[in-house]
Amino acid sequence: MIIEIGHFALVLALAVALIVSVVPVIGAARRDAAMMALAPVGSLVLFALVAFSFGVLTWAYVVSDFSVKNVWENSHSLMPLLYKYTGVWGNHEGSMMLWLLIVVLFSALVVVFGKNLPETLKANVLAVQSWIASAFLFFILLTSNPFIRLDPAPAEGQDLNPILQDFGLAIHPPLLYLGYVGFSVCFSFAVAALIEGRIDAAWARWVRPWTLAAWTFLTAGIAMGSYWAYYELGWGGWWFWDPVENASFMPWLAGTALLHSALVMEKREALKIWTVLLAIMTFSLSLLGTFLVRSGVLTSVHAFATDPTRGIFILGILTLFIGGAFVLFAWRAPRLKSGGLFQPISREGALVLNNLILTVCCATVLTGTLYPLVLETITGEKISVGAPFFNLSFGLLMIPLLLAVPFGPLLAWKRGDLLGAMQRLYLVIGAAFVAGLVLYYIENGGPVMAALGLALACYLMLGALADLWYRANFGKLAFNVAWRRLIGLPRSAFGTALAHFGLGVTVLGIIIVSTYQTETVVEMKQGSTAEAGGYSLVFDGMRHAVGPNYTDDQGHFSISKAGVVVADTWSSKRLYTARRMPTTEAGIVTFWLSQLYVSLGDPMADGGIVVRIWWKPFILCIWGGCLIMMLGGFVSLSDRRLRVGAPSRKVKVAKPVKPVMEPAE
Amino acid sequence: MTRKQKRMAVIAGGVSFIMVAVLLVMFAFSQSVAYFFMPGDLKTAQISPGTRIRLGGLVEAGSVKRDAGSTVTFVVTDGTNTVPVSYTGILPDLFREGQGVVTEGSFDAASHAFVADSVLAKHDENYMPKEVADRLKKDGVWEDGSGKGMAQPKGEAAGAIKP
């Protein structure tokens, strides 16, 4: 019965979403306060209904109600409780429910935090959010209903895909979706601005916190997904340029660009049209990602099930929203007045360069991801575009951006001084070169790329610190005065520095891992030894173990350095009994920032076993850097000036004096 | 420089960056794209040794042999034609005889055998690589929903280790 109520709540949600999609827009056009007031109330009701429905589905999982087809297909009574909760979104229907839940959650957040938004803008934004929610409600109800019943109810479920029975599933999809779908708010703000035909610095100030929040979650989601793939798949890789990874990476690139261009718009009232376009593009890429993942058009590790009707439906949603938004853009954008002139060498100029490179890089990834698809449709030829393509094209194009990063914050708005910035950075550049040379010396030559890469990473990290150093005016002022200035800097300054520093840390990890990692594939028998990364591994033998819903064959390895045992690890081959599906559980040992990664292969006829051992130096920097970037996002988000509701008062005063709003600085 | 000249310089800079990007993408495509073939295609297509391709099909039942060390040889078939493949490394968990597989590598000039450097593994036990499934469906060898059907794993514990 409760299942049917959940289903009914979803249908009711669709009705509410349709009302909120239409009435407030008409209200905003007619300046009808009552009609506009429907938007916040409707959005909150919508959230409550979808949350209830989602809760019902979760309940069905927790009590293992196998009369629900979705639960039967993806759960098992013996599954640990945590995975019963997370299993809700470990399948197509459930993950679409999560998608929907997050769209309406963001609508509700706009209501809660946007108390001071102008009525018309708020009504339009919430209506656009409801368009998205309606489209996905239709999609779920018509093609991917999670509440379908089975009669008679099976006694036991088919179990969740073992790869997904991991703590990673608990956090990766929700974080990723918070990012992905969070950009819907930017999209809604952009479309609402186009509907109103008016846009100003205050608009940018409202949009920026949402962009920042979505970006922060997306960063976390991608990093988490990367680490999960690394430890769970047993292939030892952390990024595969898999189409689905690209699908989440493209909105990240576009979102990063948006974050920076919204800054220009907020501070200088320039790049208005571009910022609106970018907001539309970012969410379009999120939708495209959803399409690529959910339709099964791509060969990917994330494609659960292929059902052509779903693909066509999502393609329809995609066309409708992207096409519609671009038509609206083409029609309305000429009405938006742009302003704010600046010299090429200036903070704005640097941010334009950032945008240029990020969007071109994003286009490169898009090309590489879609080209096989397009070619197959046109000529029928099947090709694969893999890591070498992306490393060559994307990798090279990113270098100028990385070189420019430390310069950006040091240039003044409007008219910057490149020579001055250079003078401030010469110590940083020098130190980075020294670091590269030291590495080159230690390694007795070694790969030149590694030395240059290390120099680049150091340059990024030190450059971020130099920004804070010069802002606080260390060196010119007395230490304690400068220290007080440093403490008093706006949090967004720390956010910027942290994010740029984190980028450097990630680059460091990528460079070191890709040049110095070692891989050893060796057949081992009990008592035999292998070497990796200066450690010796002794294979002590196998044992058999039984878990709640799997059996495990575990190999034990003792790891020693210079004859002293420093660590040990279990690496195993696991067989999930319900699906008879084997997985590899790698044994991972962390040494400070580096890791030893041991995965078991097949047993040999003579009693030995193939073992693959990777030495991954500095690999934790890759995700550590992402965590620092994320921290930067949160610090920046906590800046008083950026609080979601904060800009309101200023705007209320400013609105009547329409023509030109003076930027805050 | 006048303002106009400056603006032109900026636009020229932007356009040239995009041009460089386009050229780079085209170059990267020419360098690193691998075409997909099935054993039957290789009779007509001339592939010179050393050219990277993807080879897909089914792993022929009973063809998997392990040499000393970590090299494995197996035969990829599309029902009528076969290609022997050798691979050094650890096979993915879901690699089974009779199941679909996609390997990437090139033909060795001396031995004419296909030397794979990667064997594609996927998350799902019913999974059939899309390229392979499309072709097999066309040839009527395999159909949707029979994921496990034709490939009933003989040693379903192929990946599991008997202590």
Contacts between the chains, C-beta under 8 A, distances in Angstrom:
chain1	res1	chain2	res2	distance
A	161	B	123	6.4
A	161	B	124	6.6
A	163	B	123	5.0
A	233	B	121	7.9
A	234	B	93	7.5
A	235	B	121	7.5
A	296	B	130	8.0
A	298	B	130	7.9
A	299	B	129	6.3
A	299	B	130	4.4
A	299	B	131	6.8
A	301	B	122	6.1
A	301	B	123	5.0
A	302	B	123	7.6
A	304	B	124	7.2
A	343	B	6	7.4
A	344	B	6	6.0
A	344	B	9	7.0
A	344	B	10	4.9
A	349	B	10	7.8
A	356	B	14	5.6
A	356	B	17	6.3
A	356	B	18	8.0
A	357	B	17	7.3
A	360	B	17	6.6
A	360	B	18	6.0
A	360	B	21	4.7
A	363	B	21	7.5
A	364	B	21	6.3
A	364	B	24	7.9
A	364	B	25	5.6
A	367	B	25	5.8
A	368	B	25	7.7
A	371	B	29	7.2
A	381	B	35	6.6
A	381	B	36	7.8
A	382	B	35	7.1
A	382	B	36	3.7
A	382	B	54	7.8
A	382	B	131	5.0
A	383	B	33	5.0
A	383	B	34	6.4
A	383	B	35	5.2
A	383	B	36	6.4
A	384	B	33	7.2
A	384	B	34	5.0
A	384	B	36	6.7
A	384	B	54	5.5
A	384	B	104	7.3
A	385	B	29	7.4
A	385	B	32	7.3
A	385	B	33	5.8
A	386	B	32	6.7
A	386	B	34	7.0
A	386	B	104	7.9
A	388	B	28	7.5
A	388	B	31	6.8
A	388	B	32	3.7
A	389	B	28	4.7
A	389	B	29	6.5
A	389	B	31	7.6
A	389	B	32	4.4
A	389	B	33	6.9
A	392	B	24	7.2
A	392	B	27	7.5
A	392	B	28	4.3
A	392	B	31	6.7
A	392	B	32	6.7
A	393	B	21	7.5
A	393	B	24	5.1
A	393	B	25	5.0
A	393	B	28	4.2
A	396	B	24	6.1
A	397	B	21	5.7
A	397	B	24	6.7
A	400	B	17	7.9
A	521	B	70	4.7
A	521	B	88	6.9
A	521	B	89	5.5
A	521	B	90	6.6
A	522	B	70	7.1
A	523	B	68	7.6
A	523	B	69	6.0
A	523	B	70	6.1
A	542	B	161	6.6
A	542	B	163	5.1
A	543	B	163	7.0
A	544	B	163	4.9
A	551	B	160	7.5
A	553	B	160	6.3
A	553	B	161	3.9
A	553	B	162	7.8
A	553	B	163	6.1
A	573	B	93	7.7
A	573	B	159	6.2
A	573	B	160	5.8
A	573	B	161	5.1
A	575	B	157	6.5
A	575	B	159	7.4
A	575	B	160	4.4
A	579	B	125	5.7
A	580	B	125	7.2
A	580	B	153	7.6
A	580	B	156	5.1
A	580	B	157	7.9
A	581	B	93	7.8
A	581	B	94	7.5
A	581	B	125	4.5
A	582	B	93	4.5
A	582	B	94	7.3
A	582	B	157	7.5
A	582	B	158	7.6
A	582	B	159	3.3
A	582	B	160	5.4
A	583	B	93	5.7
A	584	B	93	5.6
A	599	B	90	6.8
A	600	B	161	7.3
A	601	B	70	7.0
A	601	B	89	7.9
A	601	B	90	3.5
A	601	B	91	7.1
A	602	B	66	7.1
A	602	B	72	7.9
A	602	B	90	7.1
A	602	B	91	6.5
A	602	B	158	8.0
A	602	B	159	7.5
A	602	B	161	8.0
A	603	B	161	5.0
A	603	B	162	7.1
A	604	B	66	6.2
A	605	B	66	7.0
A	609	B	161	7.0
A	610	B	70	4.7
A	610	B	90	5.8
A	612	B	89	7.1
A	612	B	90	5.0
